[in-house]
Amino acid sequence: MKQPRTIVFASHNSHKVEEMRRICGPAFNIVSLADIGCHTDIPEEGATLAENAEAKAMWVYRHYGLECFADDTGLEVDALDGAPGVHTARFAGPECDSAANVDLLLHKLCGARVRTARFRTVIAHVSSDGDIRRFDGVAEGSIATERLGSAGFGYDPVFVPAGHTRSFAQMAPDEKNAISHRGRATALLKEFLNNL
């Protein structure tokens, strides 16, 4: 039986790592930064999601020499002129958590009629010989007026994908992954890896 292909996912976020493992399936052994003994907070100083994803993936490659991929995800809210965007994870400040980010988003959208938004994920993959490729995924939707559901993480309780009435946090993991921004970007990554 063919051994699963080991690839480093440049993340310390256990929720994201588990989500990636579910999406990628048994053909891939997705290991986290902690799994390779890396406990460094890799800087995210890029002006775009792509810059951040590529910088994180290249940092791991330069320091460990391993095939890896990194992602960066942004929530773009139309009523906020595309914010929080590249600052999604730190929307309420560098020391704030997801709950504070969601609280601030709901506060800023209080009374807003236009609540359309999208999640955008960029994945950067660096091969064992240093080649870099990028994969993008987008999920259109809207921001609910209150938290809906308790599954998922981050902004999942307030993001309702287009064509649905439930938030990401009200969906089973496989249901969410089939339509999510990260799921779509990862599907492109898997297709690329399977064709190598």
Sequence and secondary structure as in RCSB ss.txt:
>XXXX:A:sequence
MKQPRTIVFASHNSHKVEEMRRICGPAFNIVSLADIGCHTDIPEEGATLAENAEAKAMWVYRHYGLECFADDTGL
EVDALDGAPGVHTARFAGPECDSAANVDLLLHKLCGARVRTARFRTVIAHVSSDGDIRRFDGVAEGSIATERLGS
AGFGYDPVFVPAGHTRSFAQMAPDEKNAISHRGRATALLKEFLNNL
>XXXX:A:secstr
    EEEEE    HHHHHHHHHHH TTEEEE TGGGT         SSHHHHHHHHHHHHHHHH   EEEEEEEE
EEGGGTT EETTGGGTT TT  HHHHHHHHHHHTTT S  EEEEEEEEEEE TTS EEEEEEEEEEEE SS   S
SSSTTGGGEEETT SS GGGS HHHHHHHSHHHHHHHHHHHHHHT 
